[in-house]
Amino acid sequence: METLREEAIHVISKLPDSASIDDIMYRLYVIDKVRKGREAIKQGGSISTEELAREMDSW
């Protein structure tokens, strides 16, 4: 797996030259959220589809 720095550089290098700072920040935000989600799954911090459906029904 790429380091966070390597992944950030890779993603930023694929953006067009006209990319704004907001475009760059959004891409880095998405990388962060995906990494945190993967880590949560590894640590058992996820729920099943059935559990999610029950939770949504309670809304």
PQR file with spaces between the fields and no chain letter, atoms N, CA, C, O and H, PARSE charges and radii, in Angstrom:
ATOM       1  N    MET     1       0.840   -1.177    0.000 -0.4000 1.5000
ATOM       2  CA   MET     1       0.000    0.000    0.000 -0.0000 2.0000
ATOM       3  C    MET     1       0.886    1.242    0.000  0.5500 1.7000
ATOM       4  O    MET     1       1.926    1.284    0.657 -0.5500 1.4000
ATOM       5  N    GLU     2       0.453    2.240   -0.745 -0.4000 1.5000
ATOM       6  CA   GLU     2       1.185    3.496   -0.800 -0.0000 2.0000
ATOM       7  C    GLU     2       1.119    4.212    0.546  0.5500 1.7000
ATOM       8  O    GLU     2       0.146    4.077    1.288 -0.5500 1.4000
ATOM       9  H    GLU     2      -0.392    2.206   -1.278  0.4000 1.0000
ATOM      10  N    THR     3       2.158    4.966    0.845 -0.4000 1.5000
ATOM      11  CA   THR     3       2.085    5.820    2.022 -0.0000 2.0000
ATOM      12  C    THR     3       1.110    6.950    1.709  0.5500 1.7000
ATOM      13  O    THR     3       0.787    7.207    0.550 -0.5500 1.4000
ATOM      14  H    THR     3       2.949    5.075    0.242  0.4000 1.0000
ATOM      15  N    LEU     4       0.656    7.607    2.743 -0.4000 1.5000
ATOM      16  CA   LEU     4      -0.280    8.714    2.549 -0.0000 2.0000
ATOM      17  C    LEU     4       0.341    9.783    1.647  0.5500 1.7000
ATOM      18  O    LEU     4      -0.326   10.317    0.761 -0.5500 1.4000
ATOM      19  H    LEU     4       0.918    7.398    3.685  0.4000 1.0000
ATOM      20  N    ARG     5       1.590   10.084    1.871 -0.4000 1.5000
ATOM      21  CA   ARG     5       2.280   11.090    1.061 -0.0000 2.0000
ATOM      22  C    ARG     5       2.320   10.677   -0.401  0.5500 1.7000
ATOM      23  O    ARG     5       2.026   11.480   -1.286 -0.5500 1.4000
ATOM      24  H    ARG     5       2.132    9.650    2.591  0.4000 1.0000
ATOM      25  N    GLU     6       2.682    9.427   -0.653 -0.4000 1.5000
ATOM      26  CA   GLU     6       2.745    8.932   -2.030 -0.0000 2.0000
ATOM      27  C    GLU     6       1.378    8.974   -2.695  0.5500 1.7000
ATOM      28  O    GLU     6       1.259    9.353   -3.860 -0.5500 1.4000
ATOM      29  H    GLU     6       2.921    8.775    0.066  0.4000 1.0000
ATOM      30  N    GLU     7       0.357    8.586   -1.959 -0.4000 1.5000
ATOM      31  CA   GLU     7      -0.997    8.595   -2.509 -0.0000 2.0000
ATOM      32  C    GLU     7      -1.447   10.020   -2.827  0.5500 1.7000
ATOM      33  O    GLU     7      -2.059   10.263   -3.867 -0.5500 1.4000
ATOM      34  H    GLU     7       0.454    8.278   -1.013  0.4000 1.0000
ATOM      35  N    ALA     8      -1.145   10.961   -1.933 -0.4000 1.5000
ATOM      36  CA   ALA     8      -1.510   12.358   -2.154 -0.0000 2.0000
ATOM      37  C    ALA     8      -0.815   12.914   -3.400  0.5500 1.7000
ATOM      38  O    ALA     8      -1.441   13.571   -4.232 -0.5500 1.4000
ATOM      39  H    ALA     8      -0.647   10.764   -1.088  0.4000 1.0000
ATOM      40  N    ILE     9       0.468   12.644   -3.514 -0.4000 1.5000
ATOM      41  CA   ILE     9       1.228   13.117   -4.681 -0.0000 2.0000
ATOM      42  C    ILE     9       0.658   12.518   -5.956  0.5500 1.7000
ATOM      43  O    ILE     9       0.505   13.216   -6.959 -0.5500 1.4000
ATOM      44  H    ILE     9       0.977   12.111   -2.838  0.4000 1.0000
ATOM      45  N    HIS    10       0.348   11.246   -5.923 -0.4000 1.5000
ATOM      46  CA   HIS    10      -0.205   10.561   -7.098 -0.0000 2.0000
ATOM      47  C    HIS    10      -1.535   11.191   -7.516  0.5500 1.7000
ATOM      48  O    HIS    10      -1.749   11.478   -8.694 -0.5500 1.4000
ATOM      49  H    HIS    10       0.472   10.679   -5.109  0.4000 1.0000
ATOM      50  N    VAL    11      -2.415   11.402   -6.558 -0.4000 1.5000
ATOM      51  CA   VAL    11      -3.735   11.961   -6.858 -0.0000 2.0000
ATOM      52  C    VAL    11      -3.606   13.397   -7.378  0.5500 1.7000
ATOM      53  O    VAL    11      -4.249   13.763   -8.362 -0.5500 1.4000
ATOM      54  H    VAL    11      -2.242   11.169   -5.601  0.4000 1.0000
ATOM      55  N    ILE    12      -2.781   14.199   -6.721 -0.4000 1.5000
ATOM      56  CA   ILE    12      -2.615   15.593   -7.138 -0.0000 2.0000
ATOM      57  C    ILE    12      -1.989   15.678   -8.529  0.5500 1.7000
ATOM      58  O    ILE    12      -2.348   16.548   -9.321 -0.5500 1.4000
ATOM      59  H    ILE    12      -2.258   13.902   -5.922  0.4000 1.0000
ATOM      60  N    SER    13      -1.066   14.785   -8.821 -0.4000 1.5000
ATOM      61  CA   SER    13      -0.404   14.821  -10.134 -0.0000 2.0000
ATOM      62  C    SER    13      -1.358   14.492  -11.271  0.5500 1.7000
ATOM      63  O    SER    13      -1.090   14.843  -12.420 -0.5500 1.4000
ATOM      64  H    SER    13      -0.774   14.078   -8.177  0.4000 1.0000
ATOM      65  N    LYS    14      -2.466   13.826  -10.971 -0.4000 1.5000
ATOM      66  CA   LYS    14      -3.445   13.480  -12.008 -0.0000 2.0000
ATOM      67  C    LYS    14      -4.457   14.597  -12.256  0.5500 1.7000
ATOM      68  O    LYS    14      -5.216   14.540  -13.223 -0.5500 1.4000
ATOM      69  H    LYS    14      -2.684   13.541  -10.037  0.4000 1.0000
ATOM      70  N    LEU    15      -4.474   15.610  -11.392 -0.4000 1.5000
ATOM      71  CA   LEU    15      -5.400   16.718  -11.576 -0.0000 2.0000
ATOM      72  C    LEU    15      -4.912   17.612  -12.717  0.5500 1.7000
ATOM      73  O    LEU    15      -3.711   17.689  -12.976 -0.5500 1.4000
ATOM      74  H    LEU    15      -3.857   15.657  -10.606  0.4000 1.0000
ATOM      75  N    PRO    16      -5.834   18.282  -13.392 -0.5600 1.5000
ATOM      76  CA   PRO    16      -5.408   19.192  -14.455  0.2800 2.0000
ATOM      77  C    PRO    16      -4.668   20.405  -13.873  0.5500 1.7000
ATOM      78  O    PRO    16      -4.814   20.720  -12.692 -0.5500 1.4000
ATOM      79  N    ASP    17      -3.883   21.071  -14.703 -0.4000 1.5000
ATOM      80  CA   ASP    17      -3.143   22.249  -14.256 -0.0000 2.0000
ATOM      81  C    ASP    17      -4.073   23.346  -13.760  0.5500 1.7000
ATOM      82  O    ASP    17      -3.668   24.197  -12.968 -0.5500 1.4000
ATOM      83  H    ASP    17      -3.765   20.815  -15.663  0.4000 1.0000
ATOM      84  N    SER    18      -5.297   23.328  -14.215 -0.4000 1.5000
ATOM      85  CA   SER    18      -6.266   24.359  -13.827 -0.0000 2.0000
ATOM      86  C    SER    18      -6.968   24.045  -12.500  0.5500 1.7000
ATOM      87  O    SER    18      -7.851   24.794  -12.083 -0.5500 1.4000
ATOM      88  H    SER    18      -5.627   22.637  -14.858  0.4000 1.0000
ATOM      89  N    ALA    19      -6.591   22.958  -11.837 -0.4000 1.5000
ATOM      90  CA   ALA    19      -7.244   22.566  -10.584 -0.0000 2.0000
ATOM      91  C    ALA    19      -7.067   23.658   -9.531  0.5500 1.7000
ATOM      92  O    ALA    19      -5.997   24.251   -9.393 -0.5500 1.4000
ATOM      93  H    ALA    19      -5.873   22.350  -12.176  0.4000 1.0000
ATOM      94  N    SER    20      -8.134   23.900   -8.806 -0.4000 1.5000
ATOM      95  CA   SER    20      -8.089   24.903   -7.747 -0.0000 2.0000
ATOM      96  C    SER    20      -7.628   24.262   -6.443  0.5500 1.7000
ATOM      97  O    SER    20      -7.549   23.039   -6.330 -0.5500 1.4000
ATOM      98  H    SER    20      -9.003   23.418   -8.918  0.4000 1.0000
ATOM      99  N    ILE    21      -7.330   25.097   -5.476 -0.4000 1.5000
ATOM     100  CA   ILE    21      -6.959   24.585   -4.156 -0.0000 2.0000
ATOM     101  C    ILE    21      -8.122   23.797   -3.565  0.5500 1.7000
ATOM     102  O    ILE    21      -7.907   22.828   -2.838 -0.5500 1.4000
ATOM     103  H    ILE    21      -7.395   26.091   -5.568  0.4000 1.0000
ATOM     104  N    ASP    22      -9.353   24.205   -3.869 -0.4000 1.5000
ATOM     105  CA   ASP    22     -10.524   23.462   -3.388 -0.0000 2.0000
ATOM     106  C    ASP    22     -10.578   22.066   -3.995  0.5500 1.7000
ATOM     107  O    ASP    22     -10.935   21.107   -3.311 -0.5500 1.4000
ATOM     108  H    ASP    22      -9.528   24.992   -4.459  0.4000 1.0000
ATOM     109  N    ASP    23     -10.227   21.943   -5.266 -0.4000 1.5000
ATOM     110  CA   ASP    23     -10.177   20.625   -5.914 -0.0000 2.0000
ATOM     111  C    ASP    23      -9.156   19.728   -5.218  0.5500 1.7000
ATOM     112  O    ASP    23      -9.424   18.558   -4.945 -0.5500 1.4000
ATOM     113  H    ASP    23      -9.937   22.722   -5.822  0.4000 1.0000
ATOM     114  N    ILE    24      -7.996   20.285   -4.939 -0.4000 1.5000
ATOM     115  CA   ILE    24      -6.925   19.527   -4.285 -0.0000 2.0000
ATOM     116  C    ILE    24      -7.354   19.120   -2.876  0.5500 1.7000
ATOM     117  O    ILE    24      -7.181   17.969   -2.475 -0.5500 1.4000
ATOM     118  H    ILE    24      -7.777   21.236   -5.160  0.4000 1.0000
ATOM     119  N    MET    25      -7.909   20.067   -2.136 -0.4000 1.5000
ATOM     120  CA   MET    25      -8.334   19.774   -0.769 -0.0000 2.0000
ATOM     121  C    MET    25      -9.425   18.713   -0.742  0.5500 1.7000
ATOM     122  O    MET    25      -9.432   17.858    0.143 -0.5500 1.4000
ATOM     123  H    MET    25      -8.049   21.002   -2.462  0.4000 1.0000
ATOM     124  N    TYR    26     -10.352   18.758   -1.706 -0.4000 1.5000
ATOM     125  CA   TYR    26     -11.414   17.762   -1.758 -0.0000 2.0000
ATOM     126  C    TYR    26     -10.833   16.378   -1.997  0.5500 1.7000
ATOM     127  O    TYR    26     -11.226   15.416   -1.338 -0.5500 1.4000
ATOM     128  H    TYR    26     -10.346   19.453   -2.425  0.4000 1.0000
ATOM     129  N    ARG    27      -9.913   16.271   -2.923 -0.4000 1.5000
ATOM     130  CA   ARG    27      -9.295   14.966   -3.205 -0.0000 2.0000
ATOM     131  C    ARG    27      -8.574   14.425   -1.978  0.5500 1.7000
ATOM     132  O    ARG    27      -8.662   13.235   -1.677 -0.5500 1.4000
ATOM     133  H    ARG    27      -9.593   17.053   -3.459  0.4000 1.0000
ATOM     134  N    LEU    28      -7.864   15.292   -1.272 -0.4000 1.5000
ATOM     135  CA   LEU    28      -7.162   14.853   -0.063 -0.0000 2.0000
ATOM     136  C    LEU    28      -8.156   14.458    1.029  0.5500 1.7000
ATOM     137  O    LEU    28      -7.909   13.515    1.781 -0.5500 1.4000
ATOM     138  H    LEU    28      -7.793   16.259   -1.517  0.4000 1.0000
ATOM     139  N    TYR    29      -9.265   15.170    1.118 -0.4000 1.5000
ATOM     140  CA   TYR    29     -10.329   14.848    2.073 -0.0000 2.0000
ATOM     141  C    TYR    29     -10.885   13.444    1.794  0.5500 1.7000
ATOM     142  O    TYR    29     -11.085   12.652    2.715 -0.5500 1.4000
ATOM     143  H    TYR    29      -9.465   15.936    0.507  0.4000 1.0000
ATOM     144  N    VAL    30     -11.129   13.151    0.524 -0.4000 1.5000
ATOM     145  CA   VAL    30     -11.666   11.841    0.151 -0.0000 2.0000
ATOM     146  C    VAL    30     -10.662   10.742    0.493  0.5500 1.7000
ATOM     147  O    VAL    30     -11.049    9.700    1.024 -0.5500 1.4000
ATOM     148  H    VAL    30     -10.966   13.794   -0.224  0.4000 1.0000
ATOM     149  N    ILE    31      -9.391   10.956    0.200 -0.4000 1.5000
ATOM     150  CA   ILE    31      -8.354    9.981    0.546 -0.0000 2.0000
ATOM     151  C    ILE    31      -8.387    9.705    2.046  0.5500 1.7000
ATOM     152  O    ILE    31      -8.346    8.551    2.472 -0.5500 1.4000
ATOM     153  H    ILE    31      -9.076   11.802   -0.231  0.4000 1.0000
ATOM     154  N    ASP    32      -8.462   10.764    2.842 -0.4000 1.5000
ATOM     155  CA   ASP    32      -8.488   10.626    4.298 -0.0000 2.0000
ATOM     156  C    ASP    32      -9.688    9.809    4.755  0.5500 1.7000
ATOM     157  O    ASP    32      -9.547    8.913    5.587 -0.5500 1.4000
ATOM     158  H    ASP    32      -8.496   11.702    2.496  0.4000 1.0000
ATOM     159  N    LYS    33     -10.860   10.107    4.222 -0.4000 1.5000
ATOM     160  CA   LYS    33     -12.080    9.405    4.646 -0.0000 2.0000
ATOM     161  C    LYS    33     -12.046    7.930    4.239  0.5500 1.7000
ATOM     162  O    LYS    33     -12.474    7.068    5.006 -0.5500 1.4000
ATOM     163  H    LYS    33     -10.975   10.835    3.546  0.4000 1.0000
ATOM     164  N    VAL    34     -11.549    7.641    3.055 -0.4000 1.5000
ATOM     165  CA   VAL    34     -11.458    6.246    2.597 -0.0000 2.0000
ATOM     166  C    VAL    34     -10.478    5.476    3.475  0.5500 1.7000
ATOM     167  O    VAL    34     -10.765    4.351    3.883 -0.5500 1.4000
ATOM     168  H    VAL    34     -11.202    8.341    2.431  0.4000 1.0000
ATOM     169  N    ARG    35      -9.327    6.071    3.768 -0.4000 1.5000
ATOM     170  CA   ARG    35      -8.348    5.399    4.638 -0.0000 2.0000
ATOM     171  C    ARG    35      -8.934    5.136    6.020  0.5500 1.7000
ATOM     172  O    ARG    35      -8.765    4.046    6.567 -0.5500 1.4000
ATOM     173  H    ARG    35      -9.094    6.985    3.437  0.4000 1.0000
ATOM     174  N    LYS    36      -9.621    6.124    6.590 -0.4000 1.5000
ATOM     175  CA   LYS    36     -10.223    5.953    7.911 -0.0000 2.0000
ATOM     176  C    LYS    36     -11.320    4.898    7.887  0.5500 1.7000
ATOM     177  O    LYS    36     -11.471    4.137    8.843 -0.5500 1.4000
ATOM     178  H    LYS    36      -9.759    7.010    6.146  0.4000 1.0000
ATOM     179  N    GLY    37     -12.084    4.847    6.805 -0.4000 1.5000
ATOM     180  CA   GLY    37     -13.112    3.828    6.674 -0.0000 2.0000
ATOM     181  C    GLY    37     -12.528    2.427    6.600  0.5500 1.7000
ATOM     182  O    GLY    37     -13.032    1.501    7.236 -0.5500 1.4000
ATOM     183  H    GLY    37     -11.961    5.465    6.029  0.4000 1.0000
ATOM     184  N    ARG    38     -11.475    2.278    5.830 -0.4000 1.5000
ATOM     185  CA   ARG    38     -10.808    0.975    5.726 -0.0000 2.0000
ATOM     186  C    ARG    38     -10.251    0.535    7.076  0.5500 1.7000
ATOM     187  O    ARG    38     -10.340   -0.636    7.444 -0.5500 1.4000
ATOM     188  H    ARG    38     -11.066    3.030    5.314  0.4000 1.0000
ATOM     189  N    GLU    39      -9.677    1.485    7.808 -0.4000 1.5000
ATOM     190  CA   GLU    39      -9.125    1.168    9.126 -0.0000 2.0000
ATOM     191  C    GLU    39     -10.244    0.769   10.091  0.5500 1.7000
ATOM     192  O    GLU    39     -10.079   -0.161   10.881 -0.5500 1.4000
ATOM     193  H    GLU    39      -9.604    2.437    7.509  0.4000 1.0000
ATOM     194  N    ALA    40     -11.372    1.462   10.031 -0.4000 1.5000
ATOM     195  CA   ALA    40     -12.511    1.130   10.895 -0.0000 2.0000
ATOM     196  C    ALA    40     -13.021   -0.277   10.599  0.5500 1.7000
ATOM     197  O    ALA    40     -13.376   -1.014   11.518 -0.5500 1.4000
ATOM     198  H    ALA    40     -11.506    2.218    9.389  0.4000 1.0000
ATOM     199  N    ILE    41     -13.058   -0.648    9.334 -0.4000 1.5000
ATOM     200  CA   ILE    41     -13.494   -1.993    8.956 -0.0000 2.0000
ATOM     201  C    ILE    41     -12.540   -3.036    9.527  0.5500 1.7000
ATOM     202  O    ILE    41     -12.976   -4.058   10.058 -0.5500 1.4000
ATOM     203  H    ILE    41     -12.770   -0.049    8.587  0.4000 1.0000
ATOM     204  N    LYS    42     -11.240   -2.778    9.417 -0.4000 1.5000
ATOM     205  CA   LYS    42     -10.250   -3.710    9.952 -0.0000 2.0000
ATOM     206  C    LYS    42     -10.411   -3.903   11.455  0.5500 1.7000
ATOM     207  O    LYS    42     -10.154   -4.987   11.979 -0.5500 1.4000
ATOM     208  H    LYS    42     -10.886   -1.948    8.986  0.4000 1.0000
ATOM     209  N    GLN    43     -10.836   -2.849   12.142 -0.4000 1.5000
ATOM     210  CA   GLN    43     -10.984   -2.908   13.591 -0.0000 2.0000
ATOM     211  C    GLN    43     -12.397   -3.303   14.022  0.5500 1.7000
ATOM     212  O    GLN    43     -12.742   -3.215   15.200 -0.5500 1.4000
ATOM     213  H    GLN    43     -11.044   -1.968   11.715  0.4000 1.0000
ATOM     214  N    GLY    44     -13.206   -3.735   13.063 -0.4000 1.5000
ATOM     215  CA   GLY    44     -14.549   -4.188   13.391 -0.0000 2.0000
ATOM     216  C    GLY    44     -15.535   -3.059   13.620  0.5500 1.7000
ATOM     217  O    GLY    44     -16.571   -3.265   14.253 -0.5500 1.4000
ATOM     218  H    GLY    44     -12.926   -3.806   12.105  0.4000 1.0000
ATOM     219  N    GLY    45     -15.234   -1.871   13.120 -0.4000 1.5000
ATOM     220  CA   GLY    45     -16.103   -0.720   13.339 -0.0000 2.0000
ATOM     221  C    GLY    45     -17.125   -0.510   12.250  0.5500 1.7000
ATOM     222  O    GLY    45     -17.435    0.628   11.894 -0.5500 1.4000
ATOM     223  H    GLY    45     -14.393   -1.703   12.607  0.4000 1.0000
ATOM     224  N    SER    46     -17.647   -1.585   11.720 -0.4000 1.5000
ATOM     225  CA   SER    46     -18.671   -1.454   10.685 -0.0000 2.0000
ATOM     226  C    SER    46     -19.895   -2.262   11.092  0.5500 1.7000
ATOM     227  O    SER    46     -19.842   -3.089   12.002 -0.5500 1.4000
ATOM     228  H    SER    46     -17.396   -2.509   12.009  0.4000 1.0000
ATOM     229  N    ILE    47     -20.997   -2.004   10.397 -0.4000 1.5000
ATOM     230  CA   ILE    47     -22.223   -2.745   10.685 -0.0000 2.0000
ATOM     231  C    ILE    47     -22.704   -3.423    9.411  0.5500 1.7000
ATOM     232  O    ILE    47     -22.327   -3.037    8.304 -0.5500 1.4000
ATOM     233  H    ILE    47     -21.040   -1.332    9.658  0.4000 1.0000
ATOM     234  N    SER    48     -23.533   -4.427    9.581 -0.4000 1.5000
ATOM     235  CA   SER    48     -24.053   -5.163    8.420 -0.0000 2.0000
ATOM     236  C    SER    48     -25.157   -4.356    7.742  0.5500 1.7000
ATOM     237  O    SER    48     -25.679   -3.390    8.300 -0.5500 1.4000
ATOM     238  H    SER    48     -23.839   -4.741   10.479  0.4000 1.0000
ATOM     239  N    THR    49     -25.491   -4.769    6.548 -0.4000 1.5000
ATOM     240  CA   THR    49     -26.574   -4.127    5.812 -0.0000 2.0000
ATOM     241  C    THR    49     -27.883   -4.239    6.575  0.5500 1.7000
ATOM     242  O    THR    49     -28.678   -3.299    6.599 -0.5500 1.4000
ATOM     243  H    THR    49     -25.068   -5.554    6.095  0.4000 1.0000
ATOM     244  N    GLU    50     -28.106   -5.388    7.196 -0.4000 1.5000
ATOM     245  CA   GLU    50     -29.339   -5.597    7.956 -0.0000 2.0000
ATOM     246  C    GLU    50     -29.405   -4.654    9.159  0.5500 1.7000
ATOM     247  O    GLU    50     -30.457   -4.089    9.458 -0.5500 1.4000
ATOM     248  H    GLU    50     -27.461   -6.151    7.176  0.4000 1.0000
ATOM     249  N    GLU    51     -28.272   -4.491    9.842 -0.4000 1.5000
ATOM     250  CA   GLU    51     -28.236   -3.573   10.983 -0.0000 2.0000
ATOM     251  C    GLU    51     -28.501   -2.138   10.531  0.5500 1.7000
ATOM     252  O    GLU    51     -29.196   -1.386   11.214 -0.5500 1.4000
ATOM     253  H    GLU    51     -27.417   -4.950    9.599  0.4000 1.0000
ATOM     254  N    LEU    52     -27.955   -1.768    9.396 -0.4000 1.5000
ATOM     255  CA   LEU    52     -28.178   -0.431    8.862 -0.0000 2.0000
ATOM     256  C    LEU    52     -29.653   -0.229    8.517  0.5500 1.7000
ATOM     257  O    LEU    52     -30.224    0.822    8.808 -0.5500 1.4000
ATOM     258  H    LEU    52     -27.391   -2.379    8.841  0.4000 1.0000
ATOM     259  N    ALA    53     -30.266   -1.236    7.896 -0.4000 1.5000
ATOM     260  CA   ALA    53     -31.685   -1.134    7.550 -0.0000 2.0000
ATOM     261  C    ALA    53     -32.536   -0.963    8.807  0.5500 1.7000
ATOM     262  O    ALA    53     -33.460   -0.149    8.817 -0.5500 1.4000
ATOM     263  H    ALA    53     -29.802   -2.090    7.659  0.4000 1.0000
ATOM     264  N    ARG    54     -32.237   -1.721    9.869 -0.4000 1.5000
ATOM     265  CA   ARG    54     -32.986   -1.584   11.126 -0.0000 2.0000
ATOM     266  C    ARG    54     -32.808   -0.185   11.709  0.5500 1.7000
ATOM     267  O    ARG    54     -33.764    0.421   12.192 -0.5500 1.4000
ATOM     268  H    ARG    54     -31.487   -2.382    9.861  0.4000 1.0000
ATOM     269  N    GLU    55     -31.595    0.314   11.659 -0.4000 1.5000
ATOM     270  CA   GLU    55     -31.317    1.650   12.177 -0.0000 2.0000
ATOM     271  C    GLU    55     -32.078    2.711   11.393  0.5500 1.7000
ATOM     272  O    GLU    55     -32.636    3.642   11.973 -0.5500 1.4000
ATOM     273  H    GLU    55     -30.818   -0.178   11.267  0.4000 1.0000
ATOM     274  N    MET    56     -32.095    2.565   10.085 -0.4000 1.5000
ATOM     275  CA   MET    56     -32.819    3.541    9.256 -0.0000 2.0000
ATOM     276  C    MET    56     -34.320    3.469    9.496  0.5500 1.7000
ATOM     277  O    MET    56     -35.000    4.494    9.465 -0.5500 1.4000
ATOM     278  H    MET    56     -31.641    1.809    9.614  0.4000 1.0000
ATOM     279  N    ASP    57     -34.844    2.273    9.734 -0.4000 1.5000
ATOM     280  CA   ASP    57     -36.273    2.126   10.017 -0.0000 2.0000
ATOM     281  C    ASP    57     -36.667    2.853   11.289  0.5500 1.7000
ATOM     282  O    ASP    57     -37.805    3.304   11.424 -0.5500 1.4000
ATOM     283  H    ASP    57     -34.291    1.440    9.759  0.4000 1.0000
ATOM     284  N    SER    58     -35.723    2.970   12.233 -0.4000 1.5000
ATOM     285  CA   SER    58     -36.037    3.621   13.500 -0.0000 2.0000
ATOM     286  C    SER    58     -36.076    5.137   13.367  0.5500 1.7000
ATOM     287  O    SER    58     -36.496    5.820   14.300 -0.5500 1.4000
ATOM     288  H    SER    58     -34.799    2.604   12.123  0.4000 1.0000
ATOM     289  N    TRP    59     -35.654    5.673   12.243 -0.4000 1.5000
ATOM     290  CA   TRP    59     -35.683    7.112   12.043 -0.0000 2.0000
ATOM     291  C    TRP    59     -37.101    7.526   11.819  0.5500 1.7000
ATOM     292  O    TRP    59     -37.376    8.710   11.624 -0.5500 1.4000
ATOM     293  H    TRP    59     -35.312    5.118   11.485  0.4000 1.0000
